């Protein structure tokens, strides 16, 4: 692979841990070589490379790290969205509609939709994508979902415990046992993570603990859908199990916030969901001020948030969740990497994977300052240009 010099960078956001914060370098340059970042610093001191790219004063960021998405599915739920916008309350039961359509879809159809969505994300600057199962809810269908996800996604999560399927409506405990045993065994070879939707109408804390602990024994690492619809035990369960992330975190008690702040479990906030369901937004300011680590992710899915745009999430987080632009950009890059316990992505220090996002703007602030405006000029993933 040839080396590439990106020069004439107006603002380089490195997220270099040694620099703290965004680690901004002005009038900067960056060299990619062999799929990794080889050098960053002032443009005047940049070393030579095989090729060069003139950023023309634009801002350069690490690629976005989307640590929560549900992309293996068929169909869409636009009518459900319209009903919510007309006043109907959001409930998780709509997931079962997608389950029916996903079960009926071919492997090729699911693969094509997944490829389309990951490509859509990449063209908007997202270079690391986590993808969950959860729309099959049988042993065979969940195994198929994680197997297809593993072909294209950077990170794969087994979410057999998404909701209780219709055929187990009268025996949720039996389905939870299935998710912790045969289904888990079939899916574990294709996944890195195990997740549970711990919420009223889905799985309780005891069921979630059983499934997550079984996942750990099978070699998977835990993460958790937590406190999206109600204030419940899920966040503290995530901390108890040293989960990489507790996702949603919409309804938090003081004890929940303290637990997150005193742990390495990341609070992954999903503002697109609140936008699409008219639920209250998570209080990111409260979490940040307490010392918790915060990530932003899209939760792209056909029901509660059919958006693949991390830039949109940044703008909403700044406007409605009391984050600064710098905090939101860090959460969408380095924060997402923390939520996936990755040290190679989410920053642009030497040695990091060369995931580079060139904005068509002079500063990262424009991601929130100009909401809804396409601002991705160029993207590299592992040193290869995304086209």
PyMOL commands that set and color helices and strands:
alter all, ss='L'
color gray80, all
select helices_A, chain A and resi 43-45+78-85+92-104+107-122+139-152+166-168+172-180+182-188+205-217+234-240+254-261+271-277+284-290+310-320+325-339+366-369
alter helices_A, ss='H'
color red, helices_A
select strands_A, chain A and resi 4-12+25-33+36-42+51-54+59-62+64-66+126-132+155-161+193-198+221-222+224-226+245-248+266-269+294-296+356-359+376-381+384-385
alter strands_A, ss='S'
color yellow, strands_A
deselect
rebuild
show_as cartoon
